[in-house]
C-alpha cells in the first residue's frame, strides 16, 4: 500500500488506515523509538501514543511542506 492510500484512509477515519500505518511504518517508528526508551513496555506505549497522535493530527499533514516520513 502506498503512503497516499494510507493518508487517505486516515483522513477518512478508516481504521484500516491505522492497521496499514502500523504494518508499513511501524518498523520505522520502532527504530526511532527504541534507542530512546529502553523498556519494551515503554516503547509499545510510545508507539501507541504516536499512532493515536497521527490519527488525531492527520489533517495537519501537508505534503507540500515536507515528506510523510519526516512528518511521522
N, C-alpha and C positions, 0 to 999 in steps of 0.2 A: 504494500500500500504506500502510496506517495504522500509526502507531508501535506500537500494541498488537500487531499481527501481527509486526512486526519483533522486538519484545521477546520474544514467544512463541517465534519461530524461534531466536533467540539462546539463550534458556534451554533449548531442546530440543537445542542444539548442532547445529542445522541450518545448514550452510554457506550456504544460500540467504539466511539472515538477515544474514550478513556482506555479501553482494552487495547486498542491499536497503539495508543501513545505508550503504554507500558511495554507492549510487545516490541515495538520498533525503537523506542527511545529510552526504555528502562535501563538497558545496559550502559548507555552514555551517562544517564543521571546517576546510576550506582557508581560508575567510575569516578565521577566528580565528587560524590558524597563520601566515598569510602576512606580517602586519606584524612578527611576532616573529622569524621565521627568513628571512633574505634569500636564501639559496641554495635553488634549486629542488630540489636533491638532498636537502638537509636537511629541507625541507618535506615531501617524499614519505616520507622515513624517519620523520619525526614522525607523519605521518598513519597509516602502517603500524603504528607503535607504539601509537597511540591505538586503532586498530581491534582490535589484539590485546589491549589492556587492557580494552576494552569486552567482548570475548569472554570474558576470564577473570574479570571482575568483575560481569557482568550480574546475577548473583543478589543483588548488594547494592543494585540499583535498587529504590526504594520510591516509587511514585507518590504515596503519602500524605504523603511528606516533601518532595517538590519535583517540578518538572517534568522531563520527559525531556530537553529541550534544556539545562536547567541542569545536569543530571547529566552529560550528554555533555561 
